[in-house]
Amino acid sequence: MDIRILPLPAEKAKAKITDESQLGFGRHFTDRMLLVEWRAGQGWCDARIKPYEPFVLDPACMVFHYAQEIFEGLKAYNWVDGKVALFRPEMNARRFNQSADRLCMPAVPEDLFLGGIERLVALEQEWIPTAPGTSLYIRPAMIAVAPVLGIKPSDHYYFYVILSPVGAYYDSGFSPVSIMVEDHFVRAVPGGTGEAKTGGNYASSLKAGLDAKKKGFDQVLWLDGRERRYIDEVGAMNMFFVYGRTIVTAPLTGSILPGVTRDSVLKLALTLGYEIEERPIDIHELMADIRNGKVTEAFGSGTAAVITPVGRLSYKNETLQLCGGAVGEITQNLYDTLTGIQAGTVVDTFGWIRFVDIQ
């Protein structure tokens, strides 16, 4: 599909961020965005890269009333040799369409998803930060925009992509976080939308997240929605627990997101000489294993923070420290290797990097 490039008026050009240490996460956005429409009977049409600006939407748009919405998250990296690299964007394209199928939305052709992102990133190359630990966050999304009140799939959608230069996801950077296990509310159940990347999953996690912060914790770790006994995920990342040289994570049973970084950790760990297990993790057994020293480290994985070490885990009235509250050796090794591949300082033997054609 041809993508029209609309002019960027001088008055709409934004000032670039000069102090990259002040970027934060998701606070700043580039000059342009990609927008493509889908209409019933017509399919995908009118692809254009245009100035970043608000949408004008009818108050009856179905996304507002029935939450027909999905999104993705990936990053572009500025390499020291001038290349611009994307990390496993094909996997994001496939997961986006899996989410679309679950929400009864049209699939976005992979060449449109990838090609549109590459054209947009190429145009906005000057926005990609260069300081260590920074990147250009890419947010593809799709929303239902038909102005109809009635529970049914929309017949009109916007697929769009916006870009944000970012620093570390957590203000503390690569430092251990504290996590509270939620034992009252649930995030998702098998057969629900837990394995889709849709906004409702995140909205339902807000209350527990605020409660956790009031108690001094950074994130919430969810248990399964049936028995409230088995580890699912943290809302923004998949979880891993280290038993010596074995890395254990929950299996993909339909209630947790199949993370791109999760998959990367599992593949990378084997090449680094670690063993991996995907199995149900009982919270009571986990706490006992932390207590008796069998669990030596814990960390989360996700696009935003890549690898996040966990220093404290709290369940009911007990809070336990992991790895002395420090970053564990295996966690550090995985972080250094994975971010090295993304930044071009470690050889990519997996074929995960896709370069953007900068002209």
C-alpha positions as CSV (number, residue, x, y, z in Angstrom):
1,M,0.0,0.0,0.0
2,D,1.3,3.5,-0.9
3,I,1.7,5.7,2.1
4,R,1.3,9.5,1.4
5,I,3.7,11.8,3.2
6,L,1.9,15.0,4.2
7,P,3.9,18.1,4.7
8,L,4.9,19.2,8.2
9,P,4.2,22.9,8.6
10,A,7.0,24.8,10.3
11,E,4.7,26.0,13.1
12,K,3.9,22.3,14.0
13,A,7.5,21.3,14.4
14,K,8.4,20.7,18.0
15,A,11.6,21.5,19.8
16,K,13.8,18.4,20.3
17,I,14.8,17.3,23.8
18,T,18.4,18.5,24.4
19,D,18.9,17.0,27.9
20,E,18.2,13.3,27.3
21,S,18.5,12.6,31.1
22,Q,15.2,14.3,31.4
23,L,13.3,12.2,28.9
24,G,11.4,10.0,31.3
25,F,9.0,7.5,29.7
26,G,6.1,8.3,27.4
27,R,6.1,12.1,28.0
28,H,7.3,13.5,24.7
29,F,6.1,12.7,21.2
30,T,7.6,13.3,17.8
31,D,6.4,15.6,15.0
32,R,4.6,13.0,12.9
33,M,2.3,10.0,13.1
34,L,1.1,7.2,10.8
35,L,-2.7,6.8,10.3
36,V,-4.4,4.2,8.2
37,E,-8.2,3.6,8.0
38,W,-10.2,0.4,7.6
39,R,-13.8,0.4,6.4
40,A,-16.2,-2.5,5.9
41,G,-16.4,-3.4,2.2
42,Q,-13.3,-1.4,1.4
43,G,-10.5,-2.7,3.6
44,W,-7.4,-0.8,4.5
45,C,-7.2,2.6,2.8
46,D,-5.9,6.2,2.9
47,A,-2.5,5.5,4.5
48,R,-0.7,8.7,5.4
49,I,2.1,10.0,7.6
50,K,0.9,13.3,8.9
51,P,1.7,15.9,11.6
52,Y,1.1,14.6,15.1
53,E,-2.2,16.0,16.2
54,P,-5.3,15.1,18.2
55,F,-8.1,13.0,16.7
56,V,-11.6,14.5,16.3
57,L,-13.9,11.7,17.2
58,D,-17.7,11.4,17.6
59,P,-18.8,11.0,21.2
60,A,-20.6,7.8,20.1
61,C,-17.4,6.1,18.8
62,M,-17.5,2.5,19.8
63,V,-14.0,2.6,21.3
64,F,-15.4,4.9,24.1
65,H,-18.3,2.6,24.9
66,Y,-17.2,-1.0,24.2
67,A,-13.4,-0.8,24.5
68,Q,-12.6,-2.2,21.1
69,E,-8.9,-1.2,21.2
70,I,-5.5,-2.9,21.0
71,F,-1.9,-1.7,21.0
72,E,1.7,-2.8,20.8
73,G,5.1,-1.5,22.1
74,L,8.5,-1.8,20.5
75,K,11.6,0.3,20.2
76,A,14.1,1.8,17.7
77,Y,17.7,2.2,18.6
78,N,20.4,4.6,17.3
79,W,23.6,2.6,16.8
80,V,27.0,4.2,17.0
81,D,27.6,3.5,13.3
82,G,24.5,5.5,12.3
83,K,22.2,2.6,11.7
84,V,18.7,2.6,13.1
85,A,17.7,-0.8,14.5
86,L,14.3,-2.3,15.4
87,F,14.2,-5.3,17.8
88,R,12.0,-8.2,16.6
89,P,9.2,-6.1,15.1
90,E,7.9,-9.0,13.2
91,M,6.9,-10.6,16.5
92,N,5.0,-7.4,17.4
93,A,3.2,-7.5,14.1
94,R,2.1,-11.1,14.7
95,R,1.0,-10.4,18.3
96,F,-0.9,-7.3,17.2
97,N,-3.0,-9.4,14.8
98,Q,-3.6,-12.1,17.5
99,S,-4.9,-9.3,19.7
100,A,-7.0,-8.0,16.8
101,D,-8.5,-11.4,16.2
102,R,-9.5,-11.7,19.9
103,L,-11.2,-8.2,19.8
104,C,-12.9,-8.9,16.4
105,M,-10.9,-6.3,14.6
106,P,-9.3,-6.5,11.1
107,A,-5.8,-7.9,10.8
108,V,-3.2,-5.4,9.6
109,P,-1.1,-6.8,6.8
110,E,2.4,-7.4,8.1
111,D,4.0,-5.4,5.3
112,L,1.8,-2.4,6.2
113,F,2.6,-2.7,9.9
114,L,6.3,-3.0,9.4
115,G,6.6,-0.8,6.3
116,G,4.6,2.0,7.9
117,I,6.7,1.9,11.1
118,E,9.9,2.0,9.1
119,R,8.8,4.9,7.0
120,L,7.7,6.9,10.1
121,V,10.9,6.1,12.0
122,A,13.0,7.1,9.0
123,L,11.3,10.5,8.8
124,E,11.7,11.0,12.5
125,Q,15.2,9.7,12.8
126,E,16.4,13.0,14.5
127,W,14.1,12.2,17.4
128,I,15.9,9.0,18.3
129,P,18.0,9.7,21.4
130,T,21.6,8.6,21.6
131,A,22.5,8.6,25.3
132,P,23.0,5.1,26.9
133,G,19.8,3.5,28.0
134,T,17.6,5.6,25.7
135,S,15.6,4.7,22.6
136,L,12.6,5.7,20.5
137,Y,9.5,4.0,21.8
138,I,7.0,3.0,19.1
139,R,3.3,2.7,19.9
140,P,1.1,1.1,17.2
141,A,-2.6,1.0,18.1
142,M,-6.0,0.3,16.6
143,I,-9.3,1.8,17.8
144,A,-13.0,1.3,16.7
145,V,-14.3,4.7,15.5
146,A,-17.8,3.9,14.1
147,P,-20.3,6.2,15.9
148,V,-22.8,3.5,16.8
149,L,-24.3,2.5,20.1
150,G,-24.7,-1.2,20.0
151,I,-22.6,-4.2,21.1
152,K,-21.1,-5.5,17.9
153,P,-17.8,-5.1,16.0
154,S,-17.2,-1.7,14.4
155,D,-17.2,-1.2,10.7
156,H,-14.6,1.6,10.8
157,Y,-11.1,1.5,12.4
158,Y,-8.1,3.7,12.8
159,F,-4.7,2.0,12.8
160,Y,-2.1,4.5,13.9
161,V,1.5,4.7,15.2
162,I,3.0,7.4,17.4
163,L,6.7,7.7,18.5
164,S,8.1,8.8,21.8
165,P,11.8,9.3,22.7
166,V,12.3,7.6,26.1
167,G,14.8,7.0,28.9
168,A,14.4,4.4,31.6
169,Y,10.9,3.2,32.4
170,Y,11.5,3.5,36.1
171,D,12.9,6.7,37.6
172,S,15.4,4.6,39.5
173,G,16.7,3.1,36.3
174,F,18.1,-0.5,36.4
175,S,17.6,-1.0,40.1
176,P,15.6,-3.6,42.1
177,V,11.9,-2.9,42.5
178,S,9.5,-4.0,45.1
179,I,6.4,-6.1,44.2
180,M,3.2,-6.9,46.1
181,V,1.3,-10.0,45.3
182,E,-2.4,-9.2,44.7
183,D,-4.6,-11.8,46.4
184,H,-8.0,-10.1,46.1
185,F,-8.5,-8.7,42.6
186,V,-7.7,-10.6,39.5
187,R,-6.4,-9.4,36.2
188,A,-7.5,-12.1,33.7
189,V,-8.7,-15.7,33.4
190,P,-8.0,-18.3,30.7
191,G,-10.6,-17.7,27.9
192,G,-10.6,-13.9,28.7
193,T,-8.5,-11.2,27.1
194,G,-5.4,-11.6,29.2
195,E,-3.2,-12.8,26.3
196,A,-4.4,-9.9,24.1
197,K,-2.7,-6.5,24.4
198,T,-5.8,-4.5,25.0
199,G,-6.4,-1.5,27.2
200,G,-9.1,-3.1,29.4
201,N,-6.5,-5.4,30.9
202,Y,-4.5,-2.4,32.1
203,A,-7.5,-0.4,33.3
204,S,-8.6,-3.3,35.5
205,S,-5.1,-3.4,37.1
206,L,-5.1,0.3,38.2
207,K,-6.9,-0.1,41.5
208,A,-4.6,-2.8,42.8
209,G,-1.6,-0.8,41.5
210,L,-2.6,2.3,43.4
211,D,-3.2,0.2,46.6
212,A,0.3,-1.3,46.2
213,K,1.9,2.1,45.8
214,K,0.2,3.4,49.0
215,K,1.9,0.5,50.8
216,G,5.3,1.3,49.3
217,F,5.5,-1.1,46.5
218,D,6.3,-0.4,42.8
219,Q,4.3,-3.1,41.0
220,V,1.6,-5.7,41.5
221,L,2.1,-9.4,40.8
222,W,-1.1,-11.1,39.7
223,L,-2.2,-14.6,40.6
224,D,-4.4,-16.8,38.4
225,G,-8.0,-15.8,38.3
226,R,-9.4,-19.3,39.2
227,E,-7.6,-20.4,42.3
228,R,-5.6,-17.3,43.1
229,R,-2.7,-19.6,43.8
230,Y,-0.4,-19.6,40.7
231,I,1.8,-16.8,39.5
232,D,0.5,-15.0,36.3
233,E,2.4,-11.8,35.6
234,V,3.1,-8.3,36.6
235,G,0.8,-6.0,34.6
236,A,3.7,-4.5,32.6
237,M,6.1,-7.5,32.5
238,N,6.4,-11.3,32.6
239,M,8.0,-12.7,35.7
240,F,11.0,-15.0,36.2
241,F,12.4,-16.7,39.3
242,V,16.0,-18.1,39.4
243,Y,16.8,-21.4,41.2
244,G,20.5,-21.6,41.1
245,R,21.2,-21.8,37.3
246,T,17.6,-22.6,36.4
247,I,15.2,-19.8,35.3
248,V,11.5,-20.5,35.9
249,T,8.5,-18.7,34.5
250,A,4.8,-19.3,34.2
251,P,3.5,-21.1,31.1
252,L,1.4,-19.3,28.4
253,T,-2.0,-20.7,29.4
254,G,-4.2,-17.9,27.9
255,S,-4.3,-15.4,30.8
256,I,-0.9,-13.7,30.4
257,L,0.7,-11.7,27.6
258,P,3.1,-13.7,25.4
259,G,5.9,-11.1,25.8
260,V,8.4,-10.5,23.0
261,T,11.1,-9.9,25.7
262,R,9.9,-13.0,27.6
263,D,10.5,-15.1,24.5
264,S,13.9,-13.4,24.0
265,V,14.9,-14.2,27.6
266,L,14.0,-17.8,27.2
267,K,16.0,-18.2,24.0
268,L,19.0,-16.1,25.2
269,A,19.2,-17.9,28.5
270,L,19.9,-21.3,26.9
271,T,22.8,-19.8,24.9
272,L,24.3,-18.4,28.1
273,G,24.3,-21.8,29.7
274,Y,21.2,-21.6,31.9
275,E,18.4,-24.0,32.1
276,I,14.8,-22.9,31.7
277,E,11.5,-24.2,32.9
278,E,8.0,-23.1,32.0
279,R,5.7,-24.5,34.7
280,P,3.0,-23.4,37.1
281,I,4.5,-21.5,40.1
282,D,2.5,-21.9,43.4
283,I,2.8,-18.7,45.4
284,H,3.0,-20.6,48.7
285,E,5.8,-22.8,47.4
286,L,7.5,-19.7,45.9
287,M,7.5,-17.9,49.2
288,A,8.9,-20.9,51.0
289,D,11.6,-21.3,48.3
290,I,12.6,-17.6,48.8
291,R,12.7,-18.1,52.6
292,N,14.9,-21.2,52.4
293,G,17.2,-19.7,49.8
294,K,16.3,-21.9,46.8
295,V,15.2,-18.8,44.8
296,T,18.3,-16.8,44.4
297,E,17.0,-14.0,42.1
298,A,13.8,-12.7,40.5
299,F,13.3,-10.3,37.6
300,G,10.6,-9.2,35.1
301,S,10.8,-8.7,31.4
302,G,9.0,-6.3,29.1
303,T,9.7,-3.9,26.2
304,A,9.6,-0.8,28.3
305,A,12.2,-1.7,30.9
306,V,13.7,-4.7,29.1
307,I,14.8,-6.5,32.3
308,T,13.8,-5.4,35.8
309,P,15.4,-6.9,38.9
310,V,13.1,-7.6,41.9
311,G,14.5,-6.8,45.3
312,R,11.4,-7.4,47.5
313,L,8.3,-9.6,47.2
314,S,5.4,-9.3,49.5
315,Y,2.5,-11.7,49.9
316,K,-0.2,-11.2,52.5
317,N,1.6,-10.1,55.6
318,E,5.1,-11.3,54.7
319,T,7.7,-9.4,52.8
320,L,10.9,-11.2,51.7
321,Q,14.1,-9.9,50.2
322,L,15.7,-11.4,47.1
323,C,19.4,-11.4,46.4
324,G,20.1,-9.2,49.4
325,G,18.1,-6.4,47.7
326,A,20.7,-6.2,45.0
327,V,20.8,-7.0,41.2
328,G,21.6,-10.7,40.8
329,E,24.4,-12.1,38.6
330,I,22.1,-13.9,36.2
331,T,19.7,-10.9,36.0
332,Q,22.7,-8.6,35.2
333,N,24.0,-11.0,32.6
334,L,20.7,-11.3,30.8
335,Y,20.2,-7.5,30.9
336,D,23.7,-6.7,29.6
337,T,23.5,-9.2,26.8
338,L,20.0,-8.4,25.7
339,T,20.5,-4.6,25.8
340,G,23.8,-5.1,24.0
341,I,22.1,-6.9,21.1
342,Q,19.6,-4.1,20.9
343,A,22.3,-1.4,21.0
344,G,24.6,-3.2,18.6
345,T,27.4,-3.8,21.1
346,V,26.8,-7.6,21.3
347,V,26.6,-9.7,18.1
348,D,23.0,-10.7,17.2
349,T,23.3,-14.4,16.5
350,F,19.5,-14.8,16.5
351,G,18.6,-12.5,13.6
352,W,16.4,-10.4,15.9
353,I,17.6,-7.0,14.5
354,R,15.8,-5.3,11.6
355,F,17.4,-2.2,10.2
356,V,15.4,0.8,9.0
357,D,16.3,2.1,5.5
358,I,17.4,5.7,6.2
359,Q,17.6,7.7,2.9
